Amino acid sequence: YVGACATYGSFSYLKYGMMRLFSQLAQECDLATGRILWVAGHSGPETAEDARTHFGILSPGVTQLFPDGHVINLHPREHNEVAPALAAAFATDVPIIALHLTRPPVEIPDRAALGMASHLDAARGAYVLRDFDDRAHDGVVLVQGTSVVANIVKLLPWFQSGGPNVKVVCCVSHELFRLQDRDYKRKVLPIDEWEDSMICATQGRRVVRDWI
């Protein structure tokens, strides 16, 4: 069976105890346990009129508090990325899949016109929003979270027409990215570029520590 539950991202800690018990069962019990889809709704600071009481930039980090290989966290940039990312996560045998969704009605960009990768690449955990051009390289910007990525997308024409020559990588899921083949990971984020990068995210710095 596949179970599902949801709450505001800022209240994800209320479900952690149950999820931890399920995770322990999945690790140590000979019985098949199925899967859980754990939706963290309005995850991050984008909570509109609910304001500070629902301001979840740190509390959604509880969805990371499991052994490596026992949870997949998904941070789609917009709704078109949800299905590919979910499909990739459910194609694994990981028992807990945490889907972080946000609230703002962002404009969906024309990816082809901007030279962005397809939304289907969200299934690979990370993909290149903008690659370097022929000028000297000015570093890499890792981006995660709806409003952050929406704002960086607005800057893409500026980067192309005289702004800094940065490579922009959209970070959807560190766990899915780790599962990719070596060639893909080297293409998207080789270690020398990773070491010359910064991250912009809608979550606390501790929550994105895997990308750091």
Order of alpha helices (4+ residues) and beta strands (2+ residues): beta-alpha-beta-beta-alpha-beta-alpha-beta-beta-alpha-beta-alpha-alpha-alpha-beta
